[in-house]
Amino acid sequence: MSGFIGWMETWLQAEKPTWSDLYLRVNSKPVVKLAGMDLQVMASSPPVREDDIEYLIGGKIDWSREVDLDHGVTVAGVRFRVNVLKSMGCGQAVLRRLETEPPALDRLGLPTTLLRRICQSSHGLIIVAGETGSGKTTTLSAMMYERARLRPTTTVTIEDPVEILFPHEMPTDEGRLSQFIQREVGHDTASFTQGLRAALREAPNVIAVGEVRDAESARLALQAGETGHLVFMTLHTRGAQETVSRLLAFFPEAQHVLIRQQLASGLRLVLRQVLMPRKTGDGRVLAYELMTLDGGVANCIRKGTDHQILNEISAGRDHGMVALNDMLTKLVRDDVISREEALRHSYDPEGLDASL
């Protein structure tokens, strides 16, 4: 194949990608984002055409109308999430490079022993929070794969689009069998809500929903966690305290007492992640906040004293809990990240500034 797609295939085969995103604009050369930071024009590439973008999503696009499309595609063995759009009338696409296989849990820089124990829970809710590009999908995938490796598990995922590809069937360490059923919104199911409702009838042990976006999905996720399923989900929140508030906001205030009781008994983990550039400019480093229901956390949620949750996290080090500001403080003192970068990613910059 000639043109941009042919160039892209040759380029991907020639070297291991060290970039995170690829920006395409019709009649322009592609731009890559290096290590989540610097941008670079790929001068050796031919200009992108409309039919190159159509090739990536496997169909024609009516460019005369508004365009907002999501798709998953593999090119030369590299998996991408593709978002197609128009900007000032010009066709564009943004490709996020994905892992093609589930990553190993012990390679993520997270507390492996704690996460391994939690992902073997029989039921409940596991939430990974953070900004777009903070590695939420990577962490959830690693935990789900670890669960399937350790004990026989049927996992149903509802994603938009499917990102990391799991094996349909895989052996556990003991030689038994686990399986994955991956469903893509828009292709395999009409919506997250419909896919989540159907998953309750598909005999899963684990349900993973890409993101809870409405009250019905939130209700179904809580219901699933109470009825013998382990539910994995993501939210775009800045910390554990905000995650609780966001879930409550899906429901009328009259239901908040009930929802608090469900969360106080069903939450297994809230993990907030952030990826920041290293001070040396050599790649990025992971910082996180980790909350379990140990110590007084469950009581704070149940009683509505959410403002005390951060104190309970800071006091819960013996249970494996980690406050984001504590980790950011350590990274600055160890000269891994800059003070300015830490303050930019903290939801309590005044408190962080005082600790530094």
Phi, psi and omega in degrees: 000136181264182177076200186298315183298318177297317177299316182298316179298316179296317180298314181293327179285336186280331183208151178289127182298134176243015183244165184254326185222149178234122182257126180244137176223129183304133180073014176231163176278149184293156177236137178248151173258119184270122176051033177076011186228273188289151177253146181215130175283134178272089188294335183281350183275147169287161178299151179280141177247165178301320183289340173294316178294320178297323177299320183294330180258001174072034179183165179286150178239133174276093185288351179282348180248177177292148186227123171211100186230142174241143183203156172247139182211152175243126178235123179052039177082000180254129182269137180229148162261126186248128170244122181255136185210173169240141177230115183054040176085355183258135179291136179219167174209146175239124181252120174263122179288133183241159170288140180274342179228153178301133180284160177283134183301323185280007179249009186263354183077023180248163180290092189301313184300316180295313181294324178297319179293316183292322183288354174264007177299149181283334181200172179120190188233126176244122184240129172247122186245162177149176180285166172301133179085011181269002176092020181299311182297321179299314181293314178300317181297318179297319180292319179294320179294320178298317178301314181293331179286328187269333182207150181302125187215136167256119183245128174248125178247144174238114190226159179214091353270181171297130183254278179281132182267126176262155173293145177299320178223147179208146179281147170280172179299336181267006177085013175269196189231135169239157179217154179237136173240109183255127183238132183256127179296133181095340178241311183257338179208152188286330185200167175300318182297313180295318179296322179291319178297318180292325182300329180295343179255010185251021174053046179271158165268326182234137174237131177239123178244126187310312177200134174277122187240353182209172185296321182293318177296318178297318179297316180294321179297316178295319179298316180297319180295334180274342187252032172093017177243146171264120186251125174256137178207164176240153174218148176269075178235165187262359179176177184296316181298315179293330178297317177299315180298319181296318179295318178297326183294342177290342189243153174299151183301331180296340181262358188296325179298315179296315181296321177298320178296319179295317180292321182294336179256337189253339179294129176258325186198137164237120182237115177257127183245151172213135176253128183231149178293138175294151181298331180283349184083003183263082176081196184235162180233146182267132168237154184207161169241136184230125179233130169246184180267015180286173180060225182260012184298312182301321180293322177299315180295315183296319185271352180082017178265059185297334181295346180265356185299317181298323177296320179293324177295313180298326180277354186260028181301324181294339177266002180092004180284150183223128173273138183301316181298326177296319180289319178297321178300315180295318181295324177291314181295330177277001177065030179272320178233162180280157176301318181297320180294319179298314180296326181293329184261355179276139174273359174225067185297329178294317177294320178295316181300321179294322182286338179276000000 
